[in-house]
Amino acid sequence: MSNKFIEPSESASVTRESLSSLRMIQQPSVPVTVTLYCTDVSIYSTSIKIALTFKRVPFTAVPPPDGYGSAAYKAIVPSGKVPALIHNDFVVSESAVILEYLEENFSDLSPPLLFHRNSQKNATTRYACRIHDLYLEPAIRSLFPHVDLTKRDKIFVDSKFQIIFEHLEELERICDSHGPFFCGEQMTFADCVLPGTMMLLDMLMEEFNGHGVDYFKKFKKIGFIRETHFNHFAITSVLINTKEAMQAWLGRAKSRSQDESMMKPTTPRSSVGSPRVSSLPKLK
Ligand SMILES: N[C@@H](CCC(=O)N[C@@H](CS)C(=O)NCC(=O)O)C(=O)O
């Protein structure tokens, strides 16, 4: 397996050292023209940060004023969602659109993230991103309310994990057998979009089942590709921030549920029911 475009970090995991390499990249020697509205726990923001870091585009990462969805933020980014990219006063929303915009505007310093001359690989890359955006991430997101032990519905959680594993099976089927990246020799959009979500999935599996996903047993090809990801400077340097923020969010969600369960009389499990989608917590 050739790691042509990988700049190995000192350790094969997400480390403090890799974070400092991100700080270096974020201190630009040319004027910054790119602003990324984002939050550290937003998986979609993570994918854009990976692409910007890979492309060595200097950018300023800022949280949305008053949080996403706020009137103040909607005055700048009408969709109210993160991530949003501002480039020379032009606002770009939706992570898939931002990735394509970056590809079209910032490909001079880095290899492209799409394989322009191989339409089958381009189609596989786009298909992997669609699986992620339409099915995998929403299924994972639906588990958030169940981190709270007082709201956990085991039947709901198990059914979602089944759906998640079906989508991982499809990703395993389509990814390149030789790697080192999802679609072969070259890093693509899929390698920007999947690492954050897979890390989050691992953390939730750990939370719900006491262990992460055993990729080498169930999804071997993805397991090898994840090793590439964990050795890639652009990916690890971003993931370390996301991981810290997610650990803090998980800790807060759990301690809230511990507080609530200490204050309330014990509720019989069967009467808890499945939380409605509208009760999804905002990951801020
Ligand atoms: N399809 C969007 C999804 C982004 C998204 O769901 N962002 C969440 C945070 S992770 C958000 O901004 N939610 C605010 C809202 O829905 O009002 C994308 O790919 O950028």
PDBQT file of the ligand as one rigid body, heavy atoms in Angstrom, charges set to zero:
ROOT
HETATM    1  N1  LIG A 301     -26.912  18.660   5.663  1.00  0.00    +0.000 N 
HETATM    2  C1  LIG A 301     -26.138  19.564   6.486  1.00  0.00    +0.000 C 
HETATM    3  C2  LIG A 301     -26.203  19.058   7.906  1.00  0.00    +0.000 C 
HETATM    4  C3  LIG A 301     -25.542  19.997   8.882  1.00  0.00    +0.000 C 
HETATM    5  C4  LIG A 301     -26.199  19.913  10.240  1.00  0.00    +0.000 C 
HETATM    6  O1  LIG A 301     -27.115  19.149  10.480  1.00  0.00    +0.000 OA
HETATM    7  N2  LIG A 301     -25.678  20.700  11.153  1.00  0.00    +0.000 N 
HETATM    8  C5  LIG A 301     -26.266  20.778  12.471  1.00  0.00    +0.000 C 
HETATM    9  C6  LIG A 301     -25.182  20.706  13.522  1.00  0.00    +0.000 C 
HETATM   10  S1  LIG A 301     -24.262  19.214  13.425  1.00  0.00    +0.000 SA
HETATM   11  C7  LIG A 301     -26.974  22.113  12.552  1.00  0.00    +0.000 C 
HETATM   12  O2  LIG A 301     -26.425  23.123  12.179  1.00  0.00    +0.000 OA
HETATM   13  N3  LIG A 301     -28.195  22.134  13.044  1.00  0.00    +0.000 N 
HETATM   14  C8  LIG A 301     -28.905  23.361  13.251  1.00  0.00    +0.000 C 
HETATM   15  C9  LIG A 301     -30.298  23.297  12.751  1.00  0.00    +0.000 C 
HETATM   16  O3  LIG A 301     -30.692  22.268  12.207  1.00  0.00    +0.000 OA
HETATM   17  O4  LIG A 301     -30.982  24.314  12.916  1.00  0.00    +0.000 OA
HETATM   18  C10 LIG A 301     -24.690  19.609   5.989  1.00  0.00    +0.000 C 
HETATM   19  O5  LIG A 301     -24.253  18.625   5.375  1.00  0.00    +0.000 OA
HETATM   20  O6  LIG A 301     -24.005  20.610   6.199  1.00  0.00    +0.000 OA
ENDROOT
TORSDOF 0
